Amino acid sequence: MKGLIGKKVGMTQLIAEDGTVTPVTLIEAGPCFVTQVRTVAKEGYEAVQLGFEEVNPKRLPAGERGHLAAHNLPPLRHLREFRGAAEALKAGDRLTAAVFAIGDHVDVIGISKGKGFQGTIKRHNFNRQPKSHGASDRTRSPGSSGQTTTPGRLYKGKRMAGHMGSERVTSQNIRVVLVDGERNLVGVRGSVPGAKGAVVVIQAHRG
C-alpha cells in the first residue's frame, strides 16, 4: 500500500537548468496515521485506513473518537481507506511524504471546483446560435432538445443545463517531480482536481 491523504496547496513551476518549465501542483501530504488495518480473515478484504489533520476532539462524533483512542491516536478530521496489502503496517504508524519518491507515478483523487448551475455552453461545450435572423435573444440557448411524435420524449442522459462541478475526479498517472520530507510536500506534474485547501488522496498508480 502506497498512499497518503493531503491538502492542495496551489500551483507553481520548476525551471530546469536548460530552461524547461514544468507546471507543478504542491500538495501537503501527511503526516498521516494508520488508524486501522483490514484483513481478509476479519473483514474479507485487505485495506489500510489512514487519518489526516488533527482537530479539536469536540468536532468528531463519539464513535470516531473512540475508534482513534483505541490505538492512542490524536483526533483526526479526515479518514480514508486504501485497498491493498498492509505491507507490515500496523495501527498507530505514522506516514510522511517520504513514502513517495521523485519519478513515481500516482493517481490524485479530489472533489472538483463547484460551478453552480450552468448552461449548456459552459457545462457541455455547446456552440452558440447565430445572432441574426431574429435569434438575437436565443444566442446561448441549447436549441431543440428532442424529436417529435417518435419517441415523444427525451432520452436519458440528454446533455442539458444543470449543476456543474463538485464531483469526484481522478487525475491518473501523473509524475511526482518534488518530495520534501521535512515540510511534508509532494509536487506532481500538472494540475489536480479541487480548489486550494481541498483534501485530496494520493495513491500509487496501478497501470
MIVEX-215625 format. One line per 5 residues: number of its first residue (from 0); their letters; for each residue y negated, x negated, z of N, C-alpha, C. Coordinates in pm, 1 decimal. Layout:
// residues N
NUM = A = Y/X/Z/Y/X/Z/Y/X/Z  ...
// end
This chain:
// residues 207
0 = MKGLI = 119.0/-84.0/0.0/0.0/0.0/0.0/-124.8/-88.1/0.0  -210.5/-64.7/-95.0/-332.2/-143.9/-105.2/-447.6/-48.2/-130.5  -523.5/-15.5/-27.7/-632.1/78.2/-44.4/-723.3/78.8/76.1  -845.7/131.4/56.2/-945.3/139.8/162.0/-1031.5/263.1/139.8  -1094.9/308.2/247.8/-1198.5/410.2/238.4/-1332.5/338.8/249.8
5 = GKKVG = -1432.1/385.3/176.0/-1561.9/319.5/181.0/-1675.7/412.6/147.4  -1795.2/355.2/141.2/-1915.0/429.6/105.8/-1984.7/360.3/-10.2  -2029.2/439.5/-105.2/-2100.8/383.1/-219.3/-2239.6/337.7/-174.8  -2269.1/210.1/-194.1/-2398.8/154.5/-155.1/-2500.6/170.9/-266.4  -2460.1/144.9/-389.1/-2551.0/153.6/-502.8/-2507.3/57.7/-611.7
10 = MTQLI = -2592.2/44.2/-714.7/-2558.4/-42.0/-827.3/-2650.7/-162.9/-833.5  -2595.0/-271.6/-885.5/-2671.3/-392.7/-908.7/-2611.8/-461.0/-1031.2  -2636.9/-589.3/-1048.0/-2578.7/-660.4/-1161.6/-2552.9/-805.2/-1124.2  -2450.0/-862.1/-1186.0/-2418.9/-1003.5/-1169.5/-2451.1/-1074.1/-1300.1  -2519.0/-1186.8/-1288.4/-2558.7/-1263.3/-1406.7/-2483.5/-1395.8/-1405.9
15 = AEDGT = -2401.5/-1418.2/-1507.9/-2322.4/-1540.5/-1516.9/-2408.8/-1656.4/-1565.3  -2353.2/-1776.6/-1558.2/-2428.0/-1895.8/-1598.9/-2464.5/-1892.3/-1746.8  -2379.9/-1823.9/-1828.0/-2409.9/-1817.4/-1971.2/-2503.0/-1701.4/-2004.7  -2553.8/-1631.4/-1903.3/-2647.4/-1521.7/-1925.6/-2582.4/-1385.3/-1938.4  -2450.3/-1377.8/-1931.3/-2381.9/-1249.2/-1941.3/-2413.2/-1163.0/-1818.7
20 = VTPVT = -2453.0/-1039.0/-1842.9/-2488.1/-947.3/-1734.5/-2375.2/-845.8/-1715.3  -2328.1/-831.7/-1592.8/-2221.1/-737.1/-1560.7/-2274.1/-630.9/-1465.3  -2271.0/-503.4/-1505.3/-2312.9/-397.1/-1413.1/-2209.6/-380.0/-1302.1  -2256.2/-370.6/-1178.4/-2166.1/-369.6/-1062.9/-2205.7/-257.3/-967.3  -2105.6/-185.8/-917.0/-2126.5/-90.4/-808.9/-2076.2/-151.6/-679.8
25 = LIEAG = -2163.3/-153.4/-578.3/-2125.8/-207.6/-447.9/-2073.6/-96.3/-359.1  -1961.9/-123.6/-292.6/-1900.0/-26.6/-202.7/-1878.6/-93.4/-67.0  -1926.3/-27.3/38.2/-1899.1/-73.8/174.4/-1758.4/-28.3/210.4  -1662.8/-117.0/193.3/-1521.1/-82.4/206.5/-1468.2/-127.1/341.5  -1449.7/-32.9/431.1/-1397.4/-64.6/562.5/-1508.1/-107.9/657.6
30 = PCFVT = -1469.0/-156.6/777.9/-1329.9/-170.4/820.1/-1261.4/-35.4/841.5  -1133.9/-30.0/803.6/-1053.6/91.0/820.1/-943.0/63.7/922.0  -900.9/168.4/988.7/-792.8/157.6/1086.4/-673.0/239.1/1039.1  -553.8/184.0/1058.0/-431.8/258.5/1029.3/-413.0/360.4/1140.4  -422.1/488.9/1108.4/-411.9/594.0/1210.2/-273.4/655.5/1217.0
35 = QVRTV = -193.6/639.8/1110.1/-57.2/693.7/1111.8/21.7/633.7/997.0  148.6/610.5/1018.3/239.8/564.0/913.3/348.1/669.4/896.5  357.3/726.6/778.0/457.2/830.0/750.0/580.0/764.8/685.7  697.0/809.7/726.0/821.5/751.3/677.1/909.9/859.7/616.2  1004.9/815.8/534.7/1098.7/909.4/472.5/1183.4/978.2/579.0
40 = AKEGY = 1222.0/904.0/682.2/1309.8/959.3/785.9/1243.1/1072.9/862.3  1111.8/1061.1/887.3/1043.0/1161.0/970.3/969.8/1266.5/887.9  890.0/1223.2/789.4/808.5/1318.1/711.8/864.4/1348.5/574.1  962.0/1269.7/528.0/1020.9/1294.8/397.4/957.5/1215.8/285.0  856.1/1135.4/315.2/792.7/1050.6/212.7/721.3/935.8/283.3
45 = EAVQL = 684.2/834.6/205.1/617.2/718.0/260.7/468.4/723.0/230.7  387.3/700.8/332.7/242.7/700.6/315.6/178.0/636.3/437.1  51.9/598.0/419.2/-27.7/541.1/527.7/-157.0/620.3/537.6  -190.5/662.3/658.1/-316.8/733.3/680.6/-417.7/635.1/738.6  -535.9/628.0/675.8/-641.8/538.4/722.3/-760.0/619.4/773.0
50 = GFEEV = -833.6/560.8/867.4/-955.6/621.0/920.3/-1073.5/528.1/897.9  -1192.4/587.4/879.3/-1311.7/507.3/846.5/-1435.0/569.2/912.2  -1523.7/485.2/956.8/-1656.9/517.7/1010.2/-1649.7/582.5/1149.5  -1682.6/501.1/1248.6/-1684.4/551.0/1386.1/-1796.5/653.5/1404.6  -1769.1/752.3/1490.3/-1861.4/863.7/1508.0/-1855.4/909.1/1653.0
55 = NPKRL = -1957.1/983.3/1695.0/-1957.8/1041.7/1829.0/-1836.3/1133.5/1843.5  -1754.4/1115.5/1947.3/-1632.4/1197.8/1960.3/-1659.4/1347.8/1965.9  -1779.7/1388.2/2005.9/-1813.2/1530.5/2011.3/-1814.7/1593.9/1872.2  -1824.1/1511.8/1770.8/-1829.2/1564.1/1633.5/-1690.7/1585.1/1572.9  -1585.4/1554.4/1648.7/-1449.6/1569.1/1597.6/-1377.3/1682.4/1670.3
60 = PAGER = -1287.3/1752.1/1600.8/-1204.2/1852.6/1668.1/-1115.9/1787.2/1774.3  -1078.6/1865.6/1874.4/-998.7/1811.3/1984.2/-866.2/1755.7/1934.1  -803.0/1823.4/1837.4/-676.0/1775.6/1784.4/-687.8/1640.6/1717.7  -799.0/1620.4/1646.2/-818.6/1492.2/1578.6/-847.4/1381.5/1679.5  -922.7/1414.1/1783.9/-948.3/1314.2/1888.1/-818.6/1271.8/1955.2
65 = GHLAA = -730.0/1367.7/1981.5/-602.4/1335.0/2042.4/-514.2/1252.9/1951.0  -518.5/1285.5/1822.2/-440.5/1211.8/1723.3/-480.5/1064.5/1722.7  -610.7/1035.8/1732.9/-658.8/898.0/1730.6/-637.4/829.5/1865.2  -659.3/904.1/1973.4/-644.7/844.7/2106.7/-500.7/803.2/2133.6  -405.4/867.8/2069.1/-264.5/833.7/2090.6/-234.6/689.7/2051.6
70 = HNLPP = -316.6/633.4/1962.3/-296.2/494.1/1918.8/-412.0/405.4/1962.3  -486.9/451.7/2063.8/-600.2/375.0/2118.2/-702.1/339.3/2010.6  -730.6/435.6/1923.0/-826.3/414.3/1816.3/-959.0/482.0/1849.1  -1070.3/429.4/1797.3/-1200.2/495.2/1819.6/-1208.0/625.5/1738.9  -1300.6/714.8/1774.1/-1317.7/837.3/1694.3/-1367.1/802.5/1554.0
75 = LRHLR = -1296.5/849.2/1451.9/-1326.7/815.1/1312.7/-1356.4/941.4/1234.3  -1463.3/935.3/1155.2/-1510.5/1054.3/1083.1/-1420.2/1091.2/965.7  -1373.7/992.1/888.2/-1302.2/1019.7/764.0/-1157.8/971.6/773.0  -1063.3/1059.9/741.3/-921.8/1025.7/734.9/-871.5/1052.0/593.7  -798.7/957.1/537.2/-741.3/973.2/403.7/-600.3/915.6/403.8
80 = EFRGA = -516.5/969.9/316.1/-377.0/926.7/308.6/-351.6/854.3/177.2  -276.5/746.1/185.2/-241.2/665.2/69.1/-89.3/667.0/55.8  -39.7/716.4/-56.7/105.0/720.3/-79.8/157.1/579.8/-106.0  278.6/555.8/-61.5/343.0/427.8/-85.7/398.8/368.2/42.7  476.5/262.1/27.9/538.7/197.0/142.4/433.0/134.7/233.1
85 = AEALK = 463.4/129.3/363.1/367.2/80.4/461.9/348.6/-70.5/456.3  449.6/-142.1/406.5/440.8/-288.3/395.6/405.4/-352.2/529.6  482.7/-322.8/631.4/469.9/-383.8/764.4/344.1/-342.1/838.6  272.4/-240.0/789.9/157.1/-190.8/863.9/203.7/-100.7/977.6  124.3/-97.8/1083.4/155.9/-8.3/1195.7/26.3/53.8/1246.2
90 = AGDRL = 38.8/165.4/1314.5/-78.0/235.2/1365.8/-158.4/143.4/1457.0  -289.9/141.3/1435.4/-378.2/55.3/1512.6/-424.6/-67.3/1437.2  -359.2/-101.1/1325.4/-400.3/-217.5/1247.1/-539.0/-195.4/1187.1  -612.9/-303.0/1171.5/-748.2/-298.5/1116.3/-749.0/-365.2/979.6  -801.1/-295.0/879.0/-805.8/-346.8/742.5/-950.1/-367.1/700.2
95 = TAAVF = -975.7/-475.9/629.4/-1110.4/-505.4/580.9/-1108.5/-520.0/429.0  -1225.9/-550.4/375.2/-1238.4/-566.3/230.1/-1151.7/-679.4/176.9  -1104.1/-765.3/264.9/-1023.3/-879.9/222.6/-888.9/-839.6/163.6  -850.0/-711.6/174.6/-723.1/-669.9/113.8/-730.6/-675.8/-38.3  -853.9/-675.8/-92.9/-871.4/-687.4/-237.5/-917.3/-827.9/-273.4
100 = AIGDH = -892.6/-865.7/-397.8/-933.2/-996.7/-446.9/-1002.0/-980.3/-582.2  -1087.1/-1074.2/-615.4/-1154.7/-1070.7/-745.2/-1050.2/-1074.5/-856.3  -1064.3/-983.2/-951.5/-968.4/-973.5/-1060.8/-872.2/-857.7/-1046.2  -862.2/-800.8/-924.5/-776.8/-683.6/-906.2/-830.0/-566.0/-988.7  -738.6/-477.6/-1030.5/-776.5/-355.4/-1099.3/-749.4/-236.7/-1006.5
105 = VDVIG = -850.3/-153.8/-986.9/-841.4/-47.0/-887.7/-884.6/86.6/-948.7  -847.7/194.0/-878.7/-898.4/328.6/-907.6/-992.5/366.0/-794.0  -1106.7/423.2/-828.6/-1203.6/467.3/-728.1/-1217.9/618.7/-739.6  -1191.0/688.4/-629.2/-1192.8/834.4/-626.1/-1310.6/880.7/-542.5  -1388.2/975.0/-595.5/-1502.4/1028.1/-522.0/-1538.8/1166.1/-571.6
110 = ISKGK = -1640.4/1224.6/-510.2/-1692.5/1355.7/-549.8/-1818.5/1334.1/-632.6  -1819.1/1387.0/-754.8/-1932.2/1366.0/-844.6/-2058.4/1433.6/-792.5  -2171.9/1390.3/-841.1/-2300.3/1448.0/-800.2/-2305.7/1595.5/-837.8  -2356.4/1677.7/-747.4/-2372.1/1819.5/-776.2/-2497.2/1843.9/-859.2  -2483.9/1920.7/-967.2/-2596.2/1950.0/-1056.2/-2641.8/2095.5/-1046.1
115 = GFQGT = -2573.5/2174.8/-961.2/-2610.5/2315.7/-951.1/-2565.8/2395.3/-1072.3  -2630.7/2510.6/-1095.9/-2597.7/2596.9/-1210.3/-2666.8/2541.8/-1333.7  -2588.2/2510.5/-1436.7/-2643.8/2451.4/-1558.9/-2598.3/2529.1/-1681.4  -2677.9/2521.4/-1786.1/-2646.0/2587.9/-1912.0/-2545.8/2509.0/-1993.4  -2511.3/2564.3/-2108.6/-2405.7/2504.1/-2189.3/-2447.6/2372.3/-2253.9
120 = IKRHN = -2575.7/2353.4/-2278.1/-2619.2/2229.0/-2342.3/-2596.6/2111.1/-2248.3  -2636.7/2125.5/-2123.2/-2618.4/2015.5/-2028.3/-2474.0/2007.3/-1979.4  -2410.9/2122.9/-1957.5/-2277.8/2123.7/-1897.5/-2168.7/2084.4/-1996.2  -2179.6/2129.7/-2122.2/-2073.4/2106.3/-2220.1/-2121.6/2035.1/-2345.8  -2245.7/1987.1/-2344.9/-2298.9/1911.7/-2457.9/-2308.7/1995.8/-2585.3
125 = FNRQP = -2336.9/2126.1/-2572.2/-2359.6/2210.9/-2689.7/-2486.9/2166.8/-2761.6  -2493.1/2197.7/-2891.6/-2616.5/2176.6/-2966.7/-2710.9/2294.5/-2945.4  -2840.7/2270.9/-2958.4/-2936.1/2381.2/-2950.9/-2938.8/2455.4/-3083.6  -2997.3/2573.3/-3083.0/-3007.2/2653.3/-3204.4/-3140.5/2627.2/-3275.6  -3152.5/2671.5/-3401.3/-3277.0/2647.4/-3474.6/-3396.6/2712.9/-3406.2
130 = KSHGA = -3512.2/2652.8/-3426.6/-3634.3/2706.2/-3367.5/-3708.9/2799.7/-3463.7  -3649.9/2824.8/-3579.5/-3717.9/2907.2/-3679.6/-3641.1/3037.4/-3704.7  -3688.8/3118.0/-3799.0/-3624.2/3242.5/-3839.4/-3605.1/3338.3/-3721.0  -3708.2/3348.1/-3639.8/-3704.8/3445.8/-3532.3/-3622.7/3407.5/-3412.5  -3581.0/3280.3/-3405.2/-3494.6/3239.1/-3293.6/-3569.5/3149.4/-3196.1
135 = SDRTR = -3700.6/3165.4/-3186.9/-3780.6/3074.7/-3106.1/-3747.8/3083.6/-2957.8  -3698.6/3200.3/-2913.2/-3668.0/3214.6/-2771.3/-3518.1/3203.2/-2743.9  -3438.6/3165.0/-2842.5/-3293.3/3150.6/-2826.1/-3249.0/3006.3/-2842.8  -3343.1/2912.2/-2829.7/-3315.5/2772.6/-2862.7/-3198.7/2714.8/-2783.3  -3193.4/2742.8/-2653.7/-3089.1/2684.4/-2569.1/-2981.0/2785.6/-2533.5
140 = SPGSS = -2975.0/2896.8/-2605.4/-2870.7/2996.8/-2583.1/-2738.4/2948.2/-2643.1  -2625.1/2981.1/-2581.2/-2496.3/2936.1/-2636.1/-2456.5/3008.9/-2763.2  -2520.1/3120.6/-2796.4/-2483.8/3196.0/-2916.8/-2366.3/3287.8/-2890.7  -2294.7/3324.0/-2996.4/-2182.3/3416.8/-2984.1/-2072.5/3358.5/-2895.5  -2015.8/3442.6/-2809.9/-1915.9/3395.7/-2714.9/-1772.3/3428.0/-2755.9
145 = GQTTT = -1753.8/3519.5/-2851.4/-1617.3/3556.6/-2885.4/-1608.7/3626.7/-3019.5  -1504.1/3708.6/-3037.3/-1478.8/3774.3/-3163.6/-1510.2/3924.3/-3150.7  -1463.3/4002.3/-3245.1/-1491.6/4145.8/-3243.6/-1372.0/4223.2/-3188.0  -1322.6/4323.6/-3261.6/-1215.7/4408.5/-3209.7/-1092.1/4329.6/-3169.2  -1058.9/4229.3/-3249.3/-945.1/4143.9/-3216.1/-997.6/4005.7/-3176.6
150 = PGRLY = -977.6/3957.4/-3054.7/-897.7/4016.5/-2947.5/-975.7/4112.1/-2857.1  -1104.4/4128.2/-2880.1/-1182.1/4220.3/-2798.0/-1208.7/4169.0/-2657.4  -1197.4/4040.2/-2636.8/-1221.1/3981.2/-2504.0/-1245.9/3831.9/-2521.8  -1279.8/3764.8/-2412.4/-1295.2/3620.1/-2414.8/-1166.5/3553.2/-2369.0  -1131.6/3445.7/-2433.9/-1014.7/3369.5/-2391.6/-1045.5/3293.2/-2262.0
155 = KGKRM = -944.6/3276.3/-2178.2/-960.5/3196.9/-2057.8/-997.4/3053.5/-2093.8  -1086.2/2997.1/-2014.0/-1127.5/2859.7/-2038.8/-1246.5/2847.5/-2131.3  -1305.0/2959.5/-2173.7/-1422.2/2955.2/-2260.3/-1533.5/2875.8/-2192.3  -1589.9/2780.8/-2264.8/-1694.9/2696.8/-2208.3/-1826.4/2775.7/-2202.8  -1875.6/2796.2/-2082.8/-1996.8/2874.3/-2063.6/-2081.7/2808.7/-1955.9
160 = AGHMG = -2198.0/2866.1/-1928.3/-2284.2/2815.1/-1822.5/-2217.1/2835.9/-1687.6  -2251.1/2752.1/-1590.5/-2191.8/2767.0/-1458.5/-2219.9/2645.9/-1371.5  -2152.0/2641.5/-1257.8/-2172.5/2533.0/-1163.0/-2121.1/2401.7/-1220.4  -2202.5/2297.6/-1208.0/-2169.0/2168.2/-1266.2/-2167.7/2060.6/-1157.5  -2067.5/1974.8/-1161.0/-2058.7/1864.8/-1065.7/-1985.6/1904.3/-939.7
165 = SERVT = -1996.5/1818.8/-836.9/-1929.1/1838.7/-708.0/-1778.6/1853.3/-726.3  -1721.6/1771.6/-814.5/-1578.5/1775.4/-841.5/-1516.4/1639.4/-809.9  -1388.3/1641.1/-777.9/-1315.1/1516.7/-752.6/-1295.9/1442.3/-884.3  -1343.4/1319.8/-889.8/-1338.0/1240.0/-1012.1/-1276.9/1103.9/-979.4  -1193.7/1053.5/-1069.7/-1132.4/922.3/-1051.6/-1173.9/829.1/-1164.5
170 = SQNIR = -1234.9/716.3/-1128.7/-1262.9/610.0/-1225.6/-1143.8/515.1/-1222.9  -1071.8/508.9/-1334.8/-944.8/437.6/-1336.0/-955.8/296.5/-1394.3  -872.4/210.5/-1338.8/-850.4/76.7/-1394.2/-979.8/-2.2/-1410.3  -1061.7/-5.7/-1305.0/-1183.6/-85.2/-1310.0/-1162.8/-213.7/-1229.9  -1228.6/-318.3/-1273.0/-1200.0/-452.3/-1220.5/-1289.3/-485.7/-1101.6
175 = VVLVD = -1230.1/-548.3/-1001.7/-1305.5/-597.8/-886.7/-1370.1/-730.2/-924.9  -1503.1/-739.3/-910.2/-1574.6/-860.9/-950.1/-1641.5/-930.2/-831.7  -1637.6/-865.6/-714.7/-1702.4/-924.4/-596.8/-1629.9/-877.0/-471.3  -1600.6/-969.4/-381.0/-1543.0/-936.1/-249.9/-1615.8/-1017.1/-144.5  -1679.6/-949.0/-48.7/-1748.2/-1014.2/61.9/-1684.2/-964.4/191.8
180 = GERNL = -1588.7/-1042.0/243.4/-1515.4/-1000.3/361.8/-1601.3/-991.1/486.5  -1704.6/-1076.5/497.8/-1789.2/-1076.1/617.4/-1872.2/-948.0/626.3  -1923.1/-901.9/512.6/-2006.3/-779.6/512.3/-1929.7/-656.5/466.6  -1798.8/-672.0/445.4/-1713.3/-561.0/401.4/-1767.1/-494.4/274.7  -1797.9/-576.8/175.7/-1847.4/-525.4/48.8/-1746.7/-556.4/-61.6
185 = VGVRG = -1722.7/-457.1/-144.9/-1641.7/-474.5/-265.3/-1727.6/-433.0/-384.0  -1735.3/-518.6/-484.5/-1810.1/-486.8/-606.3/-1714.9/-463.8/-721.5  -1729.6/-349.6/-789.0/-1644.6/-318.1/-904.0/-1730.8/-308.2/-1028.2  -1672.0/-341.8/-1141.4/-1746.5/-340.8/-1266.9/-1770.4/-196.9/-1312.9  -1895.5/-164.2/-1346.3/-1927.5/-31.3/-1398.2/-1962.0/66.9/-1287.4
190 = SVPGA = -1958.2/194.7/-1323.6/-2000.5/299.9/-1231.3/-1881.0/365.8/-1164.7  -1907.4/430.1/-1052.2/-1806.2/509.6/-981.8/-1869.4/643.3/-947.2  -1787.8/748.2/-929.0/-1843.4/881.5/-902.9/-1914.2/890.0/-768.4  -2012.3/981.7/-760.6/-2079.6/1007.9/-634.3/-2219.4/950.6/-627.9  -2295.8/1002.2/-531.0/-2430.9/953.2/-506.2/-2426.1/837.9/-407.1
195 = KGAVV = -2540.5/774.7/-383.9/-2547.0/668.9/-283.0/-2511.2/727.3/-146.9  -2426.5/657.1/-76.0/-2383.5/704.5/54.7/-2261.1/793.0/51.9  -2211.8/826.6/-68.3/-2093.8/913.6/-79.2/-1967.6/837.5/-39.0  -1874.4/910.1/21.5/-1747.1/849.2/61.8/-1655.9/839.9/-59.1  -1595.4/723.0/-79.6/-1504.3/701.3/-191.4/-1375.3/638.7/-139.1
200 = VIQAH = -1271.4/650.7/-218.6/-1141.9/589.5/-186.9/-1111.0/485.6/-293.5  -1079.3/364.7/-251.7/-1041.1/257.9/-344.9/-893.0/230.7/-325.7  -818.9/234.8/-435.6/-676.3/202.9/-425.0/-633.0/124.2/-547.6  -528.1/47.0/-532.2/-478.1/-35.4/-641.0/-437.4/52.1/-757.6  -472.2/8.1/-879.0/-437.6/84.3/-998.8/-288.3/74.8/-1024.8
205 = RG = -227.4/189.7/-1051.6/-84.4/193.7/-1080.0/-62.7/217.7/-1228.4  -100.3/118.9/-1308.3/-88.1/134.6/-1452.0/55.1/130.9/-1496.1
// end
